[in-house]
Amino acid sequence: MVYINIKLKRKLATNLKDNIQLKKRLTELQTFLGEMEEKYVLGRLEGHLYEKYSEKYNWEIRKLEQEPGQKGFDSSNREKIVEKAISIAGTISQDWLSADFVRK
């Protein structure tokens, strides 16, 4: 169980780092898009350039917002989760044998 707990902790740490990088990039893109909109409104950026790049950055923002990493997984009750998973895994064959057709 200790091994599983350690592996889960490492996976959570990796997910956290990935989420931080993802959110940082998302913030950068949103800031850049806002600055670009301001330049367009003030007449410092031509319309065709604004349209071209705003589409590009909006697409990348949507793509990042749909990343699986955005959902994340973090638990302060990691030990309880591991114990429950081991308990289920330990009885799964017996549960399968005793289950009726519909439950299988």
C-alpha positions as CSV (number, residue, x, y, z in Angstrom):
1,M,0.0,0.0,0.0
2,V,2.9,2.3,0.7
3,Y,4.2,1.8,-2.8
4,I,0.8,2.7,-4.3
5,N,0.6,5.8,-2.1
6,I,4.0,7.0,-3.2
7,K,3.2,6.4,-6.9
8,L,-0.1,8.3,-6.5
9,K,1.6,11.2,-4.7
10,R,4.1,11.5,-7.6
11,K,1.4,11.4,-10.2
12,L,-0.5,14.1,-8.3
13,A,2.6,16.3,-8.1
14,T,3.2,15.9,-11.9
15,N,-0.4,16.8,-12.6
16,L,-0.1,19.8,-10.4
17,K,3.0,21.0,-12.2
18,D,1.3,20.5,-15.6
19,N,-1.8,22.4,-14.4
20,I,0.3,25.3,-13.2
21,Q,2.1,25.5,-16.6
22,L,-1.3,25.2,-18.5
23,K,-2.9,28.0,-16.4
24,K,0.2,30.2,-16.9
25,R,0.1,29.8,-20.6
26,L,-3.7,30.4,-20.6
27,T,-3.2,33.6,-18.6
28,E,-0.4,34.8,-21.0
29,L,-2.7,34.2,-24.0
30,Q,-5.6,36.0,-22.5
31,T,-3.4,39.0,-21.5
32,F,-1.9,39.1,-25.0
33,L,-5.3,38.9,-26.6
34,G,-6.6,41.7,-24.4
35,E,-3.6,43.9,-25.3
36,M,-4.1,43.2,-28.9
37,E,-7.8,44.2,-28.7
38,E,-6.8,47.4,-27.1
39,K,-4.3,48.2,-29.8
40,Y,-7.0,47.4,-32.4
41,V,-9.5,49.7,-30.7
42,L,-7.0,52.5,-30.5
43,G,-6.1,52.2,-34.2
44,R,-2.6,50.9,-33.6
45,L,-3.3,47.5,-35.2
46,E,-4.9,46.9,-38.7
47,G,-8.2,45.0,-38.9
48,H,-6.9,42.1,-41.0
49,L,-4.0,41.5,-38.6
50,Y,-6.3,41.7,-35.6
51,E,-8.7,39.2,-37.1
52,K,-5.9,36.8,-38.1
53,Y,-4.2,36.7,-34.8
54,S,-7.3,36.9,-32.6
55,E,-8.7,33.8,-34.3
56,K,-5.3,32.0,-33.7
57,Y,-5.1,33.0,-30.0
58,N,-8.8,32.3,-29.3
59,W,-8.4,28.9,-30.8
60,E,-5.4,28.1,-28.7
61,I,-7.2,29.4,-25.6
62,R,-10.2,27.1,-26.3
63,K,-7.8,24.2,-26.9
64,L,-6.1,24.8,-23.6
65,E,-9.4,25.1,-21.7
66,Q,-10.4,21.7,-23.0
67,E,-7.2,20.0,-21.9
68,P,-7.8,17.0,-19.6
69,G,-5.3,18.6,-17.2
70,Q,-7.8,21.3,-16.4
71,K,-10.0,18.9,-14.5
72,G,-7.1,17.8,-12.3
73,F,-7.2,15.5,-9.4
74,D,-6.0,16.3,-5.9
75,S,-6.9,14.6,-2.7
76,S,-6.1,15.2,0.9
77,N,-7.5,11.8,1.7
78,R,-5.1,9.9,-0.6
79,E,-4.6,7.1,2.0
80,K,-8.4,6.5,2.2
81,I,-8.6,6.3,-1.6
82,V,-5.8,3.8,-1.8
83,E,-7.3,1.7,0.9
84,K,-10.7,1.7,-0.8
85,A,-9.1,0.8,-4.2
86,I,-7.2,-2.1,-2.6
87,S,-10.4,-3.3,-0.9
88,I,-12.3,-3.2,-4.1
89,A,-9.5,-4.9,-6.1
90,G,-9.2,-7.6,-3.4
91,T,-12.9,-8.6,-3.7
92,I,-13.6,-8.0,-7.3
93,S,-13.3,-11.7,-8.4
94,Q,-15.7,-12.7,-5.6
95,D,-18.1,-9.9,-6.5
96,W,-18.0,-11.0,-10.2
97,L,-18.8,-14.6,-9.3
98,S,-21.7,-13.7,-7.0
99,A,-23.2,-11.1,-9.4
100,D,-26.2,-11.9,-11.5
101,F,-26.3,-11.4,-15.3
102,V,-27.6,-7.8,-15.2
103,R,-24.9,-6.7,-12.8
104,K,-22.1,-8.3,-14.8
